[in-house]
Amino acid sequence: MSVRQRPTTTKKPSISDGDTRAATPDPDTARILPQQPPAAAPSLPRSTLWQTLTGTANLANLLPTGTLLAFQILTPVFTKNGACDSVTRCLTLFLLLLLALSCFLASFTDTLKCSNGRVYYGLATFKGLWLFDYPDPSGSGSLPDLSKYRLRFIDWLHAVLSVLVFGAVALRDKNLVNCFYPTPGHETQEVLDIVPVGIGLICSLLFVVFPTRRHGIGYPVTQDK
Protein backbone atom coordinates (compact mmCIF):
# COMPACT_ATOMS: atom_id res chain seq x y z
CA MET A 1 0.00 0.00 0.00
CA SER A 2 1.45 3.34 -1.05
CA VAL A 3 1.35 6.44 1.10
CA ARG A 4 0.17 9.56 -0.70
CA GLN A 5 1.91 12.78 0.27
CA ARG A 6 -0.07 15.81 1.19
CA PRO A 7 0.56 18.83 -0.98
CA THR A 8 2.46 21.49 0.91
CA THR A 9 0.97 24.93 0.78
CA THR A 10 2.86 28.10 1.50
CA LYS A 11 0.98 30.33 3.85
CA LYS A 12 1.10 33.92 2.72
CA PRO A 13 1.39 36.57 5.42
CA SER A 14 -1.95 38.14 6.04
CA ILE A 15 -2.42 41.77 6.77
CA SER A 16 -4.43 42.31 9.88
CA ASP A 17 -7.10 44.92 10.20
CA GLY A 18 -4.86 47.07 12.35
CA ASP A 19 -2.11 46.99 9.74
CA THR A 20 -4.61 47.80 7.05
CA ARG A 21 -5.74 50.84 8.95
CA ALA A 22 -2.11 51.87 9.46
CA ALA A 23 -1.27 51.51 5.78
CA THR A 24 -4.34 53.28 4.51
CA PRO A 25 -4.59 56.90 5.72
CA ASP A 26 -7.83 57.80 7.35
CA PRO A 27 -9.41 60.84 5.65
CA ASP A 28 -10.77 62.05 9.00
CA THR A 29 -7.33 61.83 10.57
CA ALA A 30 -5.78 63.67 7.63
CA ARG A 31 -8.18 66.50 8.14
CA ILE A 32 -7.32 66.69 11.83
CA LEU A 33 -3.57 66.87 11.24
CA PRO A 34 -2.25 70.47 11.46
CA GLN A 35 -1.32 72.02 8.16
CA GLN A 36 1.17 74.80 7.55
CA PRO A 37 -0.87 78.02 7.21
CA PRO A 38 -0.12 80.05 4.08
CA ALA A 39 1.89 83.21 4.47
CA ALA A 40 -0.41 86.11 5.13
CA ALA A 41 -0.28 88.72 2.39
CA PRO A 42 0.22 92.30 3.57
CA SER A 43 -2.92 94.29 3.86
CA LEU A 44 -3.36 96.61 0.90
CA PRO A 45 -4.59 99.64 2.86
CA ARG A 46 -1.75 99.31 5.40
CA SER A 47 0.87 98.95 2.67
CA THR A 48 -0.52 101.94 0.79
CA LEU A 49 -0.56 104.04 3.95
CA TRP A 50 3.06 103.09 4.71
CA GLN A 51 4.17 104.10 1.21
CA THR A 52 2.28 107.37 1.51
CA LEU A 53 3.86 108.20 4.86
CA THR A 54 7.29 107.33 3.45
CA GLY A 55 6.69 109.72 0.56
CA THR A 56 5.63 112.38 3.00
CA ALA A 57 8.79 111.88 4.99
CA ASN A 58 10.82 112.24 1.83
CA LEU A 59 9.33 115.73 1.37
CA ALA A 60 11.87 116.89 3.93
CA ASN A 61 14.35 116.90 1.05
CA LEU A 62 12.45 119.91 -0.35
CA LEU A 63 13.29 121.98 2.74
CA PRO A 64 16.51 123.94 3.30
CA THR A 65 19.18 121.78 4.89
CA GLY A 66 19.98 124.27 7.66
CA THR A 67 16.34 124.71 8.62
CA LEU A 68 15.71 120.98 8.71
CA LEU A 69 18.86 120.36 10.75
CA ALA A 70 17.89 123.07 13.25
CA PHE A 71 14.42 121.54 13.52
CA GLN A 72 15.77 118.06 14.25
CA ILE A 73 18.26 119.33 16.85
CA LEU A 74 16.23 121.98 18.66
CA THR A 75 12.81 120.31 18.77
CA PRO A 76 13.71 117.68 21.42
CA VAL A 77 15.39 120.39 23.51
CA PHE A 78 12.52 122.91 23.36
CA THR A 79 9.81 120.29 23.92
CA LYS A 80 11.76 118.39 26.61
CA ASN A 81 11.17 115.22 24.56
CA GLY A 82 7.44 115.86 24.38
CA ALA A 83 6.84 116.74 28.06
CA CYS A 84 5.95 120.42 27.66
CA ASP A 85 4.64 122.91 30.14
CA SER A 86 3.15 126.33 29.45
CA VAL A 87 6.55 128.01 29.05
CA THR A 88 8.18 125.42 26.82
CA ARG A 89 5.03 125.22 24.71
CA CYS A 90 5.25 128.96 23.95
CA LEU A 91 8.96 128.67 23.20
CA THR A 92 8.33 125.72 20.89
CA LEU A 93 5.63 127.65 19.05
CA PHE A 94 8.04 130.57 18.61
CA LEU A 95 10.68 128.16 17.27
CA LEU A 96 8.23 126.71 14.74
CA LEU A 97 7.26 130.17 13.52
CA LEU A 98 10.90 131.12 13.15
CA LEU A 99 11.74 127.97 11.19
CA ALA A 100 8.67 128.41 8.98
CA LEU A 101 9.78 131.97 8.24
CA SER A 102 13.21 130.61 7.35
CA CYS A 103 11.64 128.18 4.85
CA PHE A 104 9.59 131.02 3.37
CA LEU A 105 12.54 133.37 2.92
CA ALA A 106 14.85 130.63 1.64
CA SER A 107 12.58 130.25 -1.38
CA PHE A 108 13.56 133.77 -2.52
CA THR A 109 17.30 133.18 -2.27
CA ASP A 110 19.36 132.08 -5.23
CA THR A 111 22.91 131.22 -6.18
CA LEU A 112 24.94 132.56 -9.05
CA LYS A 113 27.95 130.82 -10.53
CA CYS A 114 30.24 133.20 -12.41
CA SER A 115 32.63 132.47 -15.24
CA ASN A 116 35.57 132.37 -12.81
CA GLY A 117 33.98 129.40 -11.01
CA ARG A 118 33.01 131.24 -7.83
CA VAL A 119 29.51 130.90 -6.42
CA TYR A 120 27.71 133.93 -4.96
CA TYR A 121 24.49 134.02 -2.95
CA GLY A 122 21.75 136.57 -3.29
CA LEU A 123 18.15 137.51 -2.64
CA ALA A 124 15.67 137.81 -5.47
CA THR A 125 13.91 141.17 -5.68
CA PHE A 126 11.46 142.73 -8.11
CA LYS A 127 14.37 144.28 -10.04
CA GLY A 128 16.76 141.35 -10.05
CA LEU A 129 19.15 139.43 -7.83
CA TRP A 130 20.77 141.27 -4.95
CA LEU A 131 24.07 139.52 -4.12
CA PHE A 132 25.16 139.22 -0.50
CA ASP A 133 28.86 138.52 -0.83
CA TYR A 134 29.92 139.98 -4.18
CA PRO A 135 33.09 142.06 -3.65
CA ASP A 136 32.22 144.79 -6.21
CA PRO A 137 29.05 146.64 -5.14
CA SER A 138 28.76 148.34 -8.53
CA GLY A 139 28.21 144.98 -10.21
CA SER A 140 30.85 145.43 -12.88
CA GLY A 141 32.93 142.41 -13.79
CA SER A 142 32.04 138.92 -14.90
CA LEU A 143 28.45 138.99 -13.69
CA PRO A 144 25.63 138.06 -16.07
CA ASP A 145 22.42 140.00 -16.39
CA LEU A 146 20.89 139.93 -12.90
CA SER A 147 17.49 141.20 -14.01
CA LYS A 148 16.49 137.74 -15.23
CA TYR A 149 16.64 136.54 -11.61
CA ARG A 150 13.84 138.86 -10.46
CA LEU A 151 10.85 137.65 -8.49
CA ARG A 152 8.12 135.73 -10.25
CA PHE A 153 4.83 134.16 -9.28
CA ILE A 154 6.43 130.73 -9.05
CA ASP A 155 8.68 131.98 -6.25
CA TRP A 156 5.71 132.96 -4.09
CA LEU A 157 4.05 129.62 -4.81
CA HIS A 158 7.16 127.70 -3.78
CA ALA A 159 7.48 129.80 -0.63
CA VAL A 160 3.95 128.88 0.44
CA LEU A 161 4.49 125.21 -0.47
CA SER A 162 7.71 125.12 1.54
CA VAL A 163 5.88 126.37 4.63
CA LEU A 164 3.16 123.75 4.12
CA VAL A 165 5.76 121.01 3.72
CA PHE A 166 7.44 122.15 6.92
CA GLY A 167 4.08 122.00 8.67
CA ALA A 168 3.52 118.45 7.40
CA VAL A 169 6.94 117.37 8.64
CA ALA A 170 6.32 119.04 12.00
CA LEU A 171 2.98 117.27 12.43
CA ARG A 172 4.73 113.93 11.97
CA ASP A 173 7.17 114.68 14.79
CA LYS A 174 6.28 112.74 17.92
CA ASN A 175 7.73 115.29 20.33
CA LEU A 176 5.66 118.12 18.89
CA VAL A 177 2.48 116.08 18.87
CA ASN A 178 2.99 115.06 22.49
CA CYS A 179 3.77 118.67 23.39
CA PHE A 180 0.67 120.30 21.89
CA TYR A 181 -1.69 117.29 21.99
CA PRO A 182 -0.65 115.06 24.93
CA THR A 183 -3.98 113.19 25.00
CA PRO A 184 -5.68 113.78 21.64
CA GLY A 185 -9.24 112.73 21.13
CA HIS A 186 -10.39 110.40 18.40
CA GLU A 187 -11.22 113.16 15.92
CA THR A 188 -8.04 115.07 16.71
CA GLN A 189 -5.96 111.93 16.15
CA GLU A 190 -7.64 111.40 12.79
CA VAL A 191 -6.76 114.95 11.78
CA LEU A 192 -3.14 114.45 12.87
CA ASP A 193 -2.94 111.26 10.82
CA ILE A 194 -4.68 112.46 7.64
CA VAL A 195 -3.74 116.13 7.24
CA PRO A 196 0.05 115.65 6.90
CA VAL A 197 -0.50 112.93 4.30
CA GLY A 198 -2.87 115.13 2.30
CA ILE A 199 -0.52 118.11 2.47
CA GLY A 200 2.38 115.94 1.38
CA LEU A 201 0.56 114.53 -1.63
CA ILE A 202 -0.73 117.90 -2.81
CA CYS A 203 2.59 119.69 -2.32
CA SER A 204 4.57 116.96 -4.05
CA LEU A 205 2.23 117.18 -7.03
CA LEU A 206 2.51 120.96 -7.19
CA PHE A 207 6.29 120.84 -6.92
CA VAL A 208 6.35 118.53 -9.95
CA VAL A 209 3.84 120.56 -11.97
CA PHE A 210 5.46 123.92 -11.12
CA PRO A 211 9.22 123.34 -10.83
CA THR A 212 11.63 126.10 -9.99
CA ARG A 213 15.09 126.85 -11.34
CA ARG A 214 16.31 128.58 -8.21
CA HIS A 215 18.91 127.03 -5.93
CA GLY A 216 18.61 128.93 -2.70
CA ILE A 217 20.79 128.89 0.38
CA GLY A 218 20.78 125.36 1.76
CA TYR A 219 19.98 123.72 -1.59
CA PRO A 220 22.49 121.98 -3.87
CA VAL A 221 24.09 123.96 -6.73
CA THR A 222 24.10 122.41 -10.17
CA GLN A 223 26.91 122.80 -12.63
CA ASP A 224 24.92 124.80 -15.14
CA LYS A 225 23.79 127.33 -12.56
Number of C-alpha atoms within 10 A of each C-alpha: 3 4 5 6 6 6 6 6 6 6 6 6 6 7 10 9 9 8 10 10 11 10 10 8 10 11 8 8 8 10 9 9 8 7 8 6 6 6 6 6 6 8 8 9 9 10 11 11 12 12 12 16 20 12 15 22 17 13 19 17 11 16 23 21 16 15 18 18 11 12 17 13 10 13 19 17 13 22 24 17 14 22 16 20 12 9 10 17 19 14 14 22 15 12 17 18 13 13 19 21 15 18 27 24 18 22 28 24 23 24 23 23 17 14 10 8 9 9 14 15 19 20 21 26 15 11 12 16 23 21 20 11 11 15 9 9 10 7 14 8 8 9 13 13 10 15 14 12 23 16 17 13 7 14 21 15 16 22 20 17 24 27 21 20 28 27 17 23 22 18 17 18 14 12 22 25 18 16 21 18 14 13 11 14 10 9 9 11 13 11 13 17 14 11 15 23 23 15 19 26 17 14 21 19 11 14 15 9 9 12 11 13 10 18 19 21 20 15 19 11 16 9 7 6 13
